Amino acid sequence: MAEILQKDGTWVFDGDALRLTPGRDKGVGLLRKELGELVVPLGALAGISFEQGKRSGRLRLRLRDGADPLLHATGGRLTEPHDPYQLLVDSDRYGVAEYVVEEVRHALLLDRVPAGPVDAFLLPGPAVPVSFSAGDGTASFDGEHVRLEWNWKTEDAKAAAGTRTIRVEDVVGVEWQPAVGLENGHLRFTVRHAPTKAPPKYDPNAVELWGFKKDPLMALVAAAVQARLPHPAAAPADALPPAAPQSGPEPELPARAAGDDHDALLRRLRELGALHQDGVLTDEEFTLAKQAVLRRL
């Protein structure tokens, strides 16, 4: 098991998944605190990296395209301190951060996890019910219906229509866009048979965001809805070609080469020994890591 504890949060890797727990430091963003602990399966990862700085470094996870409804709904526009897939690392823990990176990379290699996109969400998205207020309204989602309620700052033309309730099966798309510079952001739902090009200020299916502190929380509503929509990469059932008839026994897949795994594990043991000799790993960290590798032999 590889583990790193920081004020910004704690990451723990057990060989099958990474458990990301946000810290309680004042620098941790509202979205990460509200989202809580995330469990990211190994199969959802495309890569991991560590960037060193003079005073602090940063661990970054890269997920496979389409694996996480939060990343899909936000279009990669989440930034630190709200991005749950970044972790600030103090300079005295650089060695531990590098060890975590190596453990994850070797697990990806040994399990032969592809880095390409997926056609199903591998993370569940935020738990429901979920409800937040920001900008010109409140967005709520109970798993079946989206509810948009307006406040005194809502444009009259939009507020006049009253509270908006949308069935999740009528939602064909969802997008969260943060405010940037003088441009306002939004949380917008694309509704079946009701396309619109109206700006979010006038769109009854959108909440306009003005760049205030709670804006990122609206991304959790977007992600909760996205997780319950058909995956963007999944072809509709009526669009799939008919399956070819089977004329014989299914071909056997080539067996995984045990020798390759064995060689990789031996190389890992040599690398751990070098890290221990160089003082990067403590005696305890080296012992735990070595035992984890030996169990795979």
C-alpha positions in Angstrom: 0.0 0.0 0.0 1.2 3.5 -0.9 0.0 6.5 1.2 0.7 10.2 1.4 -0.8 12.4 4.0 -0.8 16.2 3.5 -2.8 19.2 4.8 -4.4 19.4 1.4 -5.6 15.8 1.6 -4.7 12.1 1.8 -4.1 9.7 -1.1 -4.0 6.0 -0.5 -3.3 3.4 -3.2 -4.0 -0.3 -2.3 -3.2 -1.8 -5.7 -6.8 -1.8 -7.0 -7.9 1.8 -6.4 -6.8 5.2 -5.2 -8.7 6.6 -2.3 -8.7 10.5 -2.4 -9.7 12.2 0.9 -9.8 16.0 0.9 -8.0 17.8 3.8 -9.4 20.3 6.2 -7.0 23.0 5.4 -8.5 26.4 4.6 -7.0 26.2 1.1 -9.1 23.2 0.2 -11.9 24.3 -2.2 -15.6 24.0 -1.4 -16.2 21.5 -4.2 -13.6 19.1 -2.9 -14.9 19.4 0.7 -18.5 18.8 -0.4 -17.6 16.0 -2.7 -15.9 14.2 0.1 -13.8 11.0 -0.4 -13.4 9.6 -3.9 -12.5 6.0 -4.7 -10.9 5.9 -8.2 -10.6 2.3 -9.6 -7.3 1.5 -11.2 -9.1 0.9 -14.5 -10.3 4.5 -14.6 -6.7 5.9 -14.6 -4.8 7.0 -17.7 -1.8 8.2 -15.8 -0.3 10.0 -12.8 2.5 12.6 -12.5 4.3 14.6 -9.9 5.7 18.1 -10.4 8.3 19.5 -8.0 8.4 23.2 -7.0 10.7 25.2 -4.7 8.4 25.1 -1.7 5.7 22.6 -2.7 4.9 20.1 -5.5 1.8 18.8 -7.0 0.5 15.2 -7.6 -1.9 15.0 -10.6 -4.1 12.2 -11.7 -5.2 11.8 -15.3 -8.4 9.9 -15.8 -9.4 8.1 -19.0 -11.8 10.1 -21.1 -15.4 9.3 -20.2 -14.6 7.6 -16.9 -15.9 10.4 -14.5 -19.2 12.2 -14.9 -17.8 15.2 -13.0 -15.0 15.7 -15.5 -17.3 15.2 -18.4 -19.9 17.7 -17.2 -17.3 20.3 -16.4 -15.3 19.8 -19.6 -12.0 19.8 -17.7 -12.6 23.4 -16.5 -12.2 22.6 -12.8 -9.1 24.3 -11.4 -7.1 24.1 -8.2 -8.3 24.3 -5.4 -11.5 22.6 -6.6 -9.9 19.9 -8.7 -10.2 16.6 -6.7 -7.5 15.0 -8.9 -4.7 17.3 -7.7 -2.8 17.2 -4.4 -0.4 19.8 -3.0 2.7 18.2 -1.6 5.2 19.7 0.9 8.8 19.6 -0.1 9.8 17.2 2.7 7.4 14.6 1.3 8.7 14.6 -2.3 10.1 11.1 -1.9 6.8 9.7 -0.7 5.0 11.4 -3.6 7.4 9.9 -6.1 6.9 6.5 -4.5 3.1 6.8 -4.9 3.6 7.7 -8.6 5.8 4.6 -9.1 3.4 2.3 -7.4 0.5 3.5 -9.5 2.5 3.4 -12.7 3.7 -0.1 -12.1 0.1 -1.3 -11.2 -1.1 0.2 -14.5 1.7 -1.6 -16.3 1.2 -4.9 -14.7 -2.6 -4.9 -15.1 -2.2 -3.6 -18.7 -4.7 -0.8 -18.2 -5.3 1.0 -21.5 -5.1 4.8 -21.5 -7.8 5.3 -24.1 -11.4 6.4 -23.6 -14.2 4.3 -22.0 -17.8 3.9 -23.0 -19.3 3.7 -19.5 -18.8 5.8 -16.4 -16.4 4.1 -13.9 -17.2 6.5 -11.1 -20.7 7.0 -9.7 -20.8 10.7 -9.5 -22.1 12.7 -6.4 -24.7 11.2 -4.2 -28.3 12.5 -4.5 -30.3 14.4 -3.4 -28.0 17.4 -4.1 -29.0 21.1 -4.1 -27.0 24.3 -4.3 -27.7 28.0 -4.7 -25.5 30.4 -6.8 -26.0 33.1 -9.3 -29.6 33.7 -10.2 -31.1 30.5 -8.8 -31.0 27.2 -7.0 -30.5 23.8 -8.7 -31.6 20.6 -7.1 -31.6 17.0 -8.3 -33.2 14.0 -6.5 -32.2 11.3 -9.0 -35.3 11.7 -11.1 -36.1 15.4 -11.5 -34.0 18.5 -11.9 -35.6 21.5 -10.1 -34.6 25.1 -10.9 -35.9 27.9 -8.6 -35.2 31.6 -9.2 -34.2 34.3 -6.8 -34.8 38.1 -6.8 -31.8 38.6 -9.0 -33.2 36.5 -11.9 -34.1 38.3 -15.1 -37.9 39.1 -15.2 -38.5 37.2 -18.4 -37.1 34.0 -16.9 -38.5 34.4 -13.4 -42.0 34.9 -14.9 -42.1 31.3 -16.0 -41.8 30.2 -12.4 -40.0 27.2 -10.9 -38.8 24.7 -13.6 -39.0 21.0 -13.1 -37.3 18.7 -15.7 -37.5 14.9 -15.8 -34.0 13.3 -16.0 -35.1 11.2 -19.0 -35.9 14.5 -20.9 -32.3 15.8 -20.3 -30.0 15.1 -23.2 -27.0 17.1 -22.1 -25.6 19.1 -19.1 -22.8 21.6 -18.9 -21.2 23.6 -16.2 -19.1 26.6 -17.3 -17.3 28.8 -14.7 -17.2 32.6 -15.0 -14.0 33.8 -16.7 -13.0 37.5 -16.6 -16.0 39.5 -17.6 -17.9 36.5 -19.0 -20.5 35.0 -16.7 -20.7 31.2 -16.3 -23.6 28.9 -16.2 -25.2 25.5 -15.4 -27.2 24.6 -18.4 -29.5 21.6 -19.2 -30.2 20.7 -22.8 -33.8 19.4 -22.8 -35.2 17.0 -25.4 -37.4 18.7 -28.1 -36.7 22.2 -26.5 -33.4 23.4 -28.1 -32.5 27.0 -27.4 -29.8 29.5 -28.3 -30.8 32.0 -25.6 -28.1 33.2 -23.3 -28.2 31.6 -19.8 -29.6 34.9 -18.4 -32.8 34.2 -20.3 -32.8 30.4 -20.7 -35.3 28.8 -18.3 -33.2 25.6 -18.3 -30.0 27.4 -17.1 -28.7 29.0 -14.0 -26.4 32.0 -14.7 -23.2 32.2 -12.6 -21.3 35.3 -11.8 -18.0 34.1 -10.4 -18.9 33.9 -6.7 -17.5 31.5 -4.1 -20.3 28.9 -4.4 -20.3 28.7 -8.2 -18.1 25.5 -8.3 -20.8 23.6 -6.2 -23.1 23.8 -9.1 -20.7 21.4 -10.9 -21.8 18.7 -8.4 -25.4 19.0 -9.6 -24.2 18.8 -13.2 -22.2 15.7 -12.4 -25.0 14.0 -10.5 -27.3 14.4 -13.5 -24.6 13.4 -16.0 -24.0 10.2 -14.1 -27.6 9.2 -14.8 -27.7 10.0 -18.5 -26.6 7.5 -21.2 -22.9 7.6 -21.6 -21.9 10.0 -24.5 -19.7 7.3 -26.1 -22.4 4.5 -25.9 -24.1 4.0 -29.2 -28.0 3.8 -29.1 -29.3 0.3 -29.1 -31.0 0.8 -32.5 -27.7 2.0 -34.0 -25.8 -1.1 -33.2 -25.2 -3.5 -36.1 -26.7 -7.0 -35.7 -24.4 -9.5 -34.1 -22.8 -12.0 -36.5 -24.0 -15.6 -36.1 -21.6 -17.9 -34.2 -20.4 -20.7 -36.5 -18.1 -22.4 -34.0 -16.5 -22.2 -30.6 -15.3 -18.8 -29.5 -11.6 -18.2 -30.1 -9.4 -18.4 -27.0 -7.7 -15.2 -26.0 -3.9 -15.4 -25.7 -2.8 -16.1 -22.2 -1.1 -13.4 -20.3 2.7 -14.0 -20.3 3.6 -14.9 -16.7 7.3 -14.3 -17.5 6.6 -10.7 -18.3 4.9 -10.1 -15.0 7.7 -11.9 -13.1 10.4 -9.8 -14.8 8.6 -6.6 -14.1 8.2 -7.5 -10.4 11.9 -8.3 -10.1 12.8 -4.9 -11.7 10.5 -3.3 -9.1 12.3 -5.0 -6.3 15.6 -3.7 -7.5 14.2 -0.1 -7.9 12.8 -0.2 -4.3 16.2 -1.3 -3.0 17.9 1.6 -4.8 15.3 4.1 -3.4 15.9 2.6 0.1 19.7 2.9 -0.3 19.3 6.5 -1.4 17.2 7.4 1.6 14.1 8.1 -0.4 12.2 5.3 1.4 12.4 4.7 5.2 13.0 1.2 6.5 9.3 0.8 7.2 8.2 2.1 3.8 10.7 -0.2 2.1 9.6 -3.2 4.0 5.9 -2.6 3.3 6.6 -2.0 -0.4 8.8 -5.1 -0.7 6.1 -7.3 0.9 3.5 -6.0 -1.5 5.7 -6.9 -4.5 6.6 -10.3 -3.1 2.9 -11.2 -2.7 2.5 -10.7 -6.4 5.3 -13.1 -7.3 
